[in-house]
C-alpha cells in the first residue's frame, strides 16, 4: 500500500470521527504529493472541500480532523492557509518502506486490483514505404504504455495496424511487373518499393494513359487476381523484413500485424448494417453518418461552426464510386477487437490531427449501441530547431532508420570519449543501448500533447533530463559495488539521519505511486520526470553522505539506498524499453 493510500485511509477515519453521519457517503479524501517539501511530503484539501458542504469553517474543521488523526508512527500533521492539511512523513517510516522494497521484486508497485484486457494500436506504418521520424512518437509511446500496462497486471494485446490495402498498390503492382530491379529489392526491399512507387507516380503524371492501367491492376487485386495477390503478399513480406529490423533495434515487438486488408471482407456488410439501422444514409452518392443530435453542438464531432452557424461534417463510410475509407476500416477493426479479443479497452496511439476522426468513429459506435472504453491517445509533432516539422536539409522526411543510425554513431563518440579503453565489441553494444535509449527518453520525457524540438546535442548529453544522464547515474551506482568485497546483503532495517539520506529514501518510495499514475491519461512523462528527480537525489546523497568510508549500520544503510536506487532506475527505464549498461 502506498503512503498516500495509507494517509487517505487514516484521514477518512478521522473525518468520520469528526463528522459522523454528516460525512457524504462514498467520500474519499485525496492525498497528493506536496509541490514544496518545505510544507511537508503530502497534502490534502479534504477539510476545505467538506467544510463547504457541511457549512463550517474549513480551518476549524481541519483542526478537529488533525486532533482526531492523533499521534501516528506514519506522519505528523500541520494546518496551512485556509485549511490545507500537510503531512510530514517520519524518516523511520520512509526507512521501513525502503527496506521492504529491497525484498520486493516489484519494488513496492502493487498489481492492479482491476485487471483489464487492453488492445493498444500503435506504430502503423505503410507497406512499401520506409518508417520516418513521424512514426517515432506513436511507436515509442505505444510500446511504453504496453510495457507499463503489463507490469501493472493488465492483459495487453499489441496490434500493428499497417497500411497494406490502398490505392498506391495499383502503381506498385504495375511497377513490380515492369520496372522493379530485383537486385535492389533483395538489398533494401522498402527503398526499392518506394523507388518503384515514386517512379510510376511520376510516369503517371507524364503519361495520362498509364494511370487507368495502374487502376486496372488495383481492381484486379481487389477482385482476387492470383498474380496480383502474390505480388501484394510479397510486398507485405519484404516490407515486414525491413520494418522488423527497425523494431528489433528499438526492442519493440507486436502480438499481431492485422493491417487494413484483414477487414476488407467486413466492410460492405458493415455499411449495409449501418444503412439498415438508419445510422447511415446516402448523400450526393456517398454513404455517410450524420449527427444524431445526442451532443451539444460544440461537443458534436459531426458539426462545425461556419459563419455563426453549425453545419454538418459527416463521416463518409462509402464513396460514391463504391470505395471504402479509413472510417469504414476503423469501425470494422473496432468490431473485431471487441468481439475476438474481448477487449475491455482499446487505445489508439495516433497523432493529434486525427482527433476529429476518432471522435466520429467512437460516436458511431455509441449510435450502434456498442459500449466500450475507446481512447485516442493523441500526441503532438516533432520539430526541427527552426520549429518546423523535422526534415532533412533537402526538405525530405527523415527516415527512422537514419535517426537510429545517427543516434548510435553519436553515442559511439560519447562512449569512446568516456571509456577509450573499453573493448570494441562492448563499445558497439553500449553505443547501441545509449543511442536508442536517447531517442526513446527524449520522446517519453515530453508531455505527449506538446510539440518538441529534436535536438541531438541535448538528447545525448550526459547532464540534464536525458537517457545518457540516467544511464550514467546507474553506472555510477553499480561502480560502488565493484569496490566492496563479496556480495552485498541488504540489512533488515535502515538507519536514516541525514537530510540527503531521507530525501533519497523519500524518492525511492514514490516509485510505487508514480508507475500506476502514468496510466492515468497515458502520461509516460510522469515516470521520466520521476526517474530524473531520483537520479538527482542520488547524486546529492552521494556528494553529502560518504558510502564506502562510513561504518557499521550507517554504511549498510547507505549501501542499501544505493542498491535500491540502481534497481529502481533499471526497472523504471526498463518500462520504457531502455536498457542500462553496467559501464559507459
Buried (B, 14 or more C-beta within 10 A) or exposed (E): EBBBEBBBBBBBEBBBBBBEEEBEEEBEBEBEBBEEEEBBBBBBBBBBBBBEEEEBEBBEBBBBBBEBBEEBEBBBBBBBEEBBBBBBBBBBBBBBBBBEBBEEEBBBBBEBEEEBBBBBBBBBBBBBBBBBBBBBBBBBBBBBBBBBBBBBBBBBBBBBBBBBBBEBBBBBBBBBEEEBEEEBBEEBBBBBBBBBBEBBBEBBEEEEEBBEBBBEBBEBBBEEBEEBBEBBEBBBEBBBEBBBEBBEBBBBEBBBBBBBBBBBEBBEEBBEBBBEEEBBEEBEEBBBBBBBEEBEEEEBBBBEEEEEEBEEBBBBBBEEEEEBBBBBBBBBBBBBBBEEBEBBBBBBBBBBEBEBBBBBBBBBBBBBEBEBEBBBBBBBBBBBEEEEBBBEEEEEBBBBBEBBEBBBEBBBEBBEEBBEEBEEEBBBBBBBBBBBBBBBBBBBBBBBEEBBBBEBEBBBBBEEBBBBBBBBBBBBBBEBBEEEEEEBEBBEEBBBEBEBBBBBBBBBBBBBBBBBEBBEEBBBBBBBBBBBBBBBBBBBBBEEBEBEEBEEEBBBBBBBBBBBBBBBBBBBBEBBBBBBBEBB
